[in-house]
Amino acid sequence: MKNFLITLALVATSILIGVSSAAAGLVAKVDLSSQTMTVIQNGKVAYRWPVSTARKGYVTPTGSWRAKRMHRMWHSRKYDMSPMPYSVFYHRGYAIHGTGAVSRLGRPASHGCVRLHTANAKTFYSLVRKHGMGNTRVIVQR
C-alpha cells in the first residue's frame, strides 16, 4: 500500500508540473521606450532583442493580446506589398515580423508593427508554433 501511495504521489506531481509548464506558455514583452522585445518562455527570459516600432506620425498600440494568426511570409497590402517574413499578428493589422532594415533596429522606424531581425523573427515564429497561438501573449508597454 505504501508503494502504491508513493507511485500515486509521483504521478500526480508529474501531471501538475506538466500542466503548470503548459499554462506558463510564451510571452513577448515589447518595451516602446527601450525599443526591445523580451521573450519569456515558461516563466524564464529566453531572449531579448532590439526592435523597431512606430516612428513619428504612426502608433504601436499598447496593451495585451493573444497571437491571432501567423504567416511565414506576408505582404502588406497597406504599404506597397512590403514583405513581412515570419509574421505573428496579435491585434488588428499589427504584427511582430522580420525586416531587412536591420540598421534601424533599436529605434522607432515602422508604421506600427514590431520589427525584428529576420533571424530573431524566425525564432519567435517557431516558438509561437511550439507553444500555440492561444498560449502566446503579446504585451506592448511604454
N, C-alpha and C positions, 0 to 999 in steps of 0.2 A: 504493500500500500504506500509506503514511504517513497519508493522509487517512482511509482505512478504519479504521486503529487509533485515530485521534483520535475519529472518529464512534462507534466501539465503546466507547471510554472514556467519552464523554459520555452515551451511552445507559445504560451500567452505573451511572454516578454518579447519574443522574436516577432510576433504579429504586431504588437504595439510599436515596436521600433520601426518596422516597415511602414506602418500607417503614418507615424509622425514624420518620417522622411518624405513620404509622398505628399503630405499636406504642406510641407515647407516650400516645395516647388522651386520656382525661379523668379527672381525679382531683378528688374532693370531700373536702377535709380539714376535719373538724369538730373544733374545739377546745372541749372542755367548760369549761375554766377561763376562757376569754375569751368564750365564747358567740358564736363566729364560725365561718363556713364560708369557706374559701378554695378557689376553683375554679381548677385548674391544667389548662390546655389545651395539649397538645403540649409539655409541659415548662415553660410560662410561666404566671405568675399572670395570670389573666384577670379575676377578680372576688374581692372579699372582702365578705361580707355579715354583718350581725348575725343571730343565730338564737335560738330558744328551744328548749332541750332539757328533759329530765326535771326536774320540780320535786320537792321533798321527798316521800318516800314512793314514788317511781317511779324507774325507771332507764332510761338510754340506754346500751345496751351498748357497750363499747369493742372495737375490732378492725378488721379489714379485710375487705371483701366486694366482690363484683361486684354490679352492679344486676341484680335478678331479674325485675321486672315493672314496668309503667308504666300509669297510668290518668290521662287528662286530668281526670276528676273521679271521686273515690272517696268513699264514705260509710262511716264507721267503724261496723261492726255492734257493736263492743265498747263504744263511747262514744256512745250515743244518736244514731246516724246522723249524727254531726258531719261536715261537708263537709271534704274533703281535696283541694283542687284541685292539679293538676299533681303527682301523687304518683309518686315513684320509690321502689319498695320494694327494700330491699337485704338484709334479714335478718329472717326470720320475718315478723311483722306490723309491723316498723319501717320507716318511710319518711321521705324528705325530701319536704315538701309545703308548699303555701301556707297562710296563715292570715289571718283577718280581725282577729286580736288583735295588730295591729302595735305597739300601745303596750307590749306585753310583750317585744318582741324585744330581745335583748341580755341577758336574764336567764332563768333556768330557769322554765318555766311549763307544759310539756307533760306528757303521760302517758308520754313516752318517745321519741316521734318527733322529728325535727328540723324545726322550723317556720321558714319563711322568709316574707318579704313576698311576696304572691302574684305580683307582677310579677317578682321575682327567681326564684321557683319556676318560673314560665313560661319564663324564660330558661334555667334549668338543665335543665328538661324538654326544651327544644328542642336543647340541646347534647347531651344523652344520646341523643336520636333521631338526631342527626347522626353522633355517634361510634359509636353502638351500645351496647347494654347490656353486651355482652361486653368492650367496650373501656373501660368506665366502672368505676372503683374508688372505693368509699366507705370512707374511713378516719375512725374516731372515736377520739379520744385525749384524755387529760387534760392 
